[in-house]
Amino acid sequence: MTIGQAIVLGIVQGLGEYLPISSSGHLIVVPWLLGWSVQSLSFDVALHVGTLFAVLWAFAGDWWRLLSGAWRGLRAGRLFQSEEGRLLLCLVLASIPGAVAGVLLEKWADTTFRTPALVGVTMAVMGLVLLLADRRAEGGTGTLPSVSLRDAMIIGTAQALALVPGVSRSGSTISAALFLRYKREDAARFSFLLATPITAGAALMKVPHLLKGGDHGVVLAGMLAAAVVGFASIKFLLAYVRTRNYRPFVWYRLAFALLIAVVYFMHWRG
């Protein structure tokens, strides 16, 4: 892999991880479309570390308020009575389904699920799900401080579906929150906060693969590109959905699924 290819895939990861269009799906399909060799697991891990840095960078203030507020609540003997403590509990509980699914289905996620055909199907299906969820969100009133334990578990269960490439972690969690009638921006904020523990856990589990990476210059280039573009994607989406809906991402997903179908058809005809 060249540094140029690493940067392209880092950009793809940074865009797909936080916009509801699936980073894993694009990391499978883009090299397939361009005729590149499949990237190593260590490189995939590096890209996820890059986007982990992005979300930590973007939400450092939020995490500081959550943890410091929860600490104050703990010292006062009312941890889960405080807004910060309750939201922190919601994030912990919402992370459990994805963590369990990750352990149980890790081998399938790294092998069986990594096919462009499957990505095409899931891109289209989740595009329609996002369309319905976005319509459901019209007039939604739910906010980040009002997230309930029930809602957190529903959103967390949706996050577990993102092990299948093309589903999209942000797409599934945002869609679930929109179906629960949370405001578009608050749905995105909860999704991004929820990304931190699950991404950190996945990255830590695969650190040995990262350390085995061959060309560290290539790996670093991809990681930096993923971090910078991931940060920009977070900021863009939060600003965008304050006044607009998620429909452009729906049309993009459907168009990308159609592209995969057309390329498959051309290969079949050839």
Secondary structure, DSSP 8 states (H G I E B T S, - for coil): --HHHHHHHHHHHHHHHHTTT-HHHHHHHHHHHHT-----HHHHHHHHHHHHHHHHHHTHHHHHHHHHHHHHHHHTT-GGGSHHHHHHHHHHHHHHHHHHHHHHHHHHHHTTT--HHHHHHHHHHHHHHHHHHHHHTTT--B-GGG--HHHHHHHHHHHHGGGSTTS-HHHHHHHHHHHTTB-HHHHHHHHHHHHHHHHHHHHHHTHHHHHT-S-HHHHHHHHHHHHHHHHHHHHHHHHHTTTS-SHHHHHHHHHHHHHHHHHHHHHHH-
